[in-house]
Amino acid sequence: MGTQTCVTNSIILRSSPLGRIWRAFSPPTSINFRYEVIRTDPACPHLQHLLPPPPLPPLGTPTMKLRSQFAFFAIFLPLTTLFNFAVPGITNFSVTQTVHAEEIFIEAESFEDRGGWKLDTQFIEQMGSPYLIAHGLGQPVVDAQTSFQSTENGQYRVWARTIDWVARWGATPSPGKFNIEIDGKPLDATFGTQSKDWAWQDGGIIDLEPGQHRIALKDLTGFDGRCDCLYLTTNIRATPPAVDDVLSPWRRSQLGLPETPVEKGPYDLVVVGGGYSGMGAALSAARMGCKVALIQDRGVLGGNGSSEVRVWAMGNIRRGKFPRIGEIIEEFCDHAKKSPGTYEEFGDDTKELIVLAEKNIDLMLNHFAYAVDATDVVTHPNPAIDQVAKPTRHVNGVRLLNTMTGEDLKVVGDLFVDATGHGWIGAWAGADLDITDKGRMGMSNMWAWDEAEQTQSFPETPWALDLNMADFPYPRDHHGQWFWESGFDKDPLGGAEAIRDWNLRAVYGAFNAMKNRDGSEDHKNAMLTWVAYIGGPRESNRLMGDVVLNQDDVIAKRDFPDGCVPSTWSIDLHYPKEQYAQKFADNPFISHAVHDRRVDRMYGYPVPYRCFYSRNVDNLFMAGRCISVTHEALGTVRVMKTCGMMGEVVGKAASICEKHDCQPRDVYEAHLDELLDLLRLPGKARRVTVDSEITIPEDAMKEAGPLGPMPGIDPAKLPGTVLDDHRAQLQGKWNKQTGLAGYVGYLYRYASPNKLATATFETQLPNAQKYCLMIYNRPHPNRGNTVPVTVKVGGSTLAKLKINQRDEGADGPINAGTFELPSDQPITVVISTESAGGNVHLDAISWEPVND
Ligand SMILES: Cc1cc2nc3c(=O)[nH]c(=O)nc-3n(C[C@H](O)[C@H](O)[C@H](O)COP(=O)(O)OP(=O)(O)OC[C@H]3O[C@@H](n4cnc5c(N)ncnc54)[C@H](O)[C@@H]3O)c2cc1C
């Protein structure tokens, strides 16, 4: 019996010289084969994994064929060639024939019909690939299916790359079980049961005839079974290699991908990440004449503000130093009534249509950026950091994996925006970055439940977190909100899948308590309606710019010449909630928020432009939660509308870079006035190229003032002499509020009846005549029904009244009485909390002339 030489077509296809060939040998007298790899190219360690373990069974088939779905080659190597590549110690062989094996490689994401399985692209960086997940909330999902061709008659071993997703915690039994069916026949193996890491699971041997076949993933549980890819081979002794790297050489060879990626571009600006920040950057730059690529790894835009994650967008826009910033965000932001809201409220389609309407944007959904091509360059020194020139980095291109087809792309451009949230582009390019080691804010998977007409069952979840009703906050109003959060001390990048999975175990464990444990009596009809399988991250890499904004800057209102984006959210940081942290002290899953409310919510704190570009990657901008701030300052800037406004500024700055052929730092150093001028333009302003005239379309928004668009009724549109609450002299504690709709102006106030507080309105009226005193009020059960109101003329009391703020004022202001008043003396109205009978509401008053 002779030596077998096996050559994979795909390896040959992309290899020259022969150093990447692998071969099999056997002793001439033995019926057993011994396989060895001969490898001269250390870049191909993956080939070693193709080695089947000795011994092989007696030779029944003299020839094995190795093939991929895409091509098939057989190579015969002369003995002399083999010697050239032989490894030491292998001397006993001779070449007698060529051996081939048929290989069929199928990416799960490329299935013709995914059935109820969902595409998960969140963890490509950690486990190497997009995968399908059977996220059925406890109900097995519809099969995913596809067809494939085989050319060889005979035995094939079937492999599936999968994971037992609770095994990392030693939990049992495996929740994510599935079968594989080929031509209607299930394999014996149950998948998703063996490994705590992503690994190949052996599905056994089947017989296949040449021709077309159908393969299906059959979910058995509805609890998040996972399949990355399938591999069928006639080389039944071969174990496929580990493929944890993105587009690993083996996977690449199986897919028949060329060595070099398809190049796209060049673009003026390449934006990676299609959340609020990326969308803001892309739209703003495109309207200012830049040619833009917008790259997003999932199928929808919006990031955490999409229907997949369902976080409602917060942060006040259109205010502060540059009230035009935020007009672009206004076009696409959600108006959800709660968080998580409904699918429809997040308007994925609207977001996409707004982007597609821009001819200057190439939208690349379902493309995951997995690497950058970056080089060292020497630029001029930055006196803020260095006295001498230091090498900085320059991004030339971003490498992309098409998450549907596996295609490898490279997008090249002049300027790049890292809007990935995680700061991936910066990290890969060698940008200076920071990450809070422990005690970060975590990741959430929000959820929703409802009550059906009939009793609903829910499977027991022994593999989930072991929870009873007291172990978690009751999911009031049928939703599991933002505080279902974990991963505070875990690795938010390398450990992201484990954090997401811990969240899933918490949600299922809680719902199990509601359905099958001490909550069961009260939740007979309860059913899970939605659990986000896409995690909502909050904090990971922050890329360092020329300014690293900190908490003191924000609180002290430190004025930067390039301050622009108004940050209006409080400094809102999250910590594990003690009450629920006992049972799983190592990994709490419920948080609470601590707010530093000293941030000006109306005008906002103007975040400087210098936080939006990297200090050592010369052509890299960033927008969103990976900007240049400390952990504490992230607490205020991280809300989505604020992130989106950063994108708007970055897009305009990019157009200046293109116009003057300069880099982001130069915009601050040499063209700041030009940037500030662009920031004064309406969001809908546009120019064809960066050198063209700017035009302002008719549907441009009306500019809001420094306090933003007035959310309430405009006092100028009300009859009489109107005095809004900001015109009152306040004594005691009055809280600002906007929660009760229909108020006048920017807000209303209220004061508690337990503390004496007064509000005094004083004015002089235009004419001496009769006036009605109208008091604007939003009634509420906690308001007083005997609120004292005093009317004075020239300091003398004219009337003492009581008004009912609990029940009156819903359909118009309360008419408090008619008075004959002079025009030459001050008229005063005092509203007080004394014996008010409840909270006192303070919105506006007006003196309406009465014409008899
Ligand atoms: C549960 C929860 C509640 C929150 N509550 C609020 C709230 O009430 N209001 C509020 O405004 N904010 C809230 N936040 C914070 C807010 O959601 C984030 O800070 C914000 O989304 C950050 O915006 P971003 O654009 O930087 O990132 P993201 O919204 O995360 O967007 C980044 C996008 O980039 C994509 N991406 C990442 N890596 C790659 C890659 N390599 N290639 C291609 N694409 C990539 C991602 O898929 C994503 O779509 C909350 C966050 C969470 C998790």
The ligand as a MOL file (V3000), in Angstrom:
LIG
                    3D

  0  0  0     0  0            999 V3000
M  V30 BEGIN CTAB
M  V30 COUNTS 53 58 0 0 0
M  V30 BEGIN ATOM
M  V30 1 C -30.3940 49.3130 28.1700 0
M  V30 2 C -29.8390 50.6640 27.8690 0
M  V30 3 C -30.5600 51.7650 28.2260 0
M  V30 4 C -30.1190 53.0160 27.8570 0
M  V30 5 N -30.9180 54.0860 28.1210 0
M  V30 6 C -30.7710 55.1610 27.3490 0
M  V30 7 C -31.8400 56.0820 27.2080 0
M  V30 8 O -32.8670 55.9690 27.8680 0
M  V30 9 N -31.6970 57.0620 26.3030 0
M  V30 10 C -30.5390 57.2130 25.5860 0
M  V30 11 O -30.4800 58.0980 24.7430 0
M  V30 12 N -29.4820 56.4030 25.7590 0
M  V30 13 C -29.5890 55.3500 26.5760 0
M  V30 14 N -28.5900 54.4300 26.6610 0
M  V30 15 C -27.2320 54.7200 26.1340 0
M  V30 16 C -27.1560 54.6720 24.6300 0
M  V30 17 O -27.9680 53.6560 24.1090 0
M  V30 18 C -25.7260 54.4640 24.1180 0
M  V30 19 O -24.8090 55.1930 24.8570 0
M  V30 20 C -25.6950 54.9280 22.6610 0
M  V30 21 O -26.4570 54.0220 21.9060 0
M  V30 22 C -24.3320 55.0740 22.1030 0
M  V30 23 O -24.4730 55.4170 20.7370 0
M  V30 24 P -23.4060 54.9700 19.6860 0
M  V30 25 O -23.8550 55.4500 18.3630 0
M  V30 26 O -22.0800 55.3640 20.1750 0
M  V30 27 O -23.4240 53.3790 19.7550 0
M  V30 28 P -24.5040 52.3100 19.3520 0
M  V30 29 O -25.8750 52.7790 19.5380 0
M  V30 30 O -24.0960 51.0740 20.0810 0
M  V30 31 O -24.2430 52.1280 17.7980 0
M  V30 32 C -23.0630 51.5530 17.3170 0
M  V30 33 C -23.3960 50.7810 16.0620 0
M  V30 34 O -22.1940 50.3190 15.4730 0
M  V30 35 C -22.3650 48.9920 15.0560 0
M  V30 36 N -21.0450 48.3740 15.0780 0
M  V30 37 C -20.3050 48.0860 16.1710 0
M  V30 38 N -19.1590 47.5060 15.8050 0
M  V30 39 C -19.1780 47.4590 14.4530 0
M  V30 40 C -18.2540 46.9650 13.4990 0
M  V30 41 N -17.1010 46.4340 13.8700 0
M  V30 42 N -18.5800 47.0510 12.1840 0
M  V30 43 C -19.7580 47.6060 11.7960 0
M  V30 44 N -20.6570 48.0780 12.6750 0
M  V30 45 C -20.3630 48.0100 13.9830 0
M  V30 46 C -23.3320 48.4040 16.0650 0
M  V30 47 O -24.0340 47.3100 15.5430 0
M  V30 48 C -24.2480 49.5660 16.3400 0
M  V30 49 O -25.3380 49.5570 15.4660 0
M  V30 50 C -28.9130 53.1720 27.1370 0
M  V30 51 C -28.1300 52.0650 26.8470 0
M  V30 52 C -28.5840 50.8130 27.2000 0
M  V30 53 C -27.7810 49.6330 26.8380 0
M  V30 END ATOM
M  V30 BEGIN BOND
M  V30 1 1 1 2
M  V30 2 1 2 3
M  V30 3 2 2 52
M  V30 4 2 3 4
M  V30 5 1 4 5
M  V30 6 1 4 50
M  V30 7 2 5 6
M  V30 8 1 6 7
M  V30 9 1 6 13
M  V30 10 2 7 8
M  V30 11 1 7 9
M  V30 12 1 9 10
M  V30 13 2 10 11
M  V30 14 1 10 12
M  V30 15 2 12 13
M  V30 16 1 13 14
M  V30 17 1 14 15
M  V30 18 1 14 50
M  V30 19 1 15 16
M  V30 20 1 16 17
M  V30 21 1 16 18
M  V30 22 1 18 19
M  V30 23 1 18 20
M  V30 24 1 20 21
M  V30 25 1 20 22
M  V30 26 1 22 23
M  V30 27 1 23 24
M  V30 28 2 24 25
M  V30 29 1 24 26
M  V30 30 1 24 27
M  V30 31 1 27 28
M  V30 32 2 28 29
M  V30 33 1 28 30
M  V30 34 1 28 31
M  V30 35 1 31 32
M  V30 36 1 32 33
M  V30 37 1 33 34
M  V30 38 1 33 48
M  V30 39 1 34 35
M  V30 40 1 35 36
M  V30 41 1 35 46
M  V30 42 1 36 37
M  V30 43 1 36 45
M  V30 44 2 37 38
M  V30 45 1 38 39
M  V30 46 1 39 40
M  V30 47 2 39 45
M  V30 48 1 40 41
M  V30 49 2 40 42
M  V30 50 1 42 43
M  V30 51 2 43 44
M  V30 52 1 44 45
M  V30 53 1 46 47
M  V30 54 1 46 48
M  V30 55 1 48 49
M  V30 56 2 50 51
M  V30 57 1 51 52
M  V30 58 1 52 53
M  V30 END BOND
M  V30 END CTAB
M  END
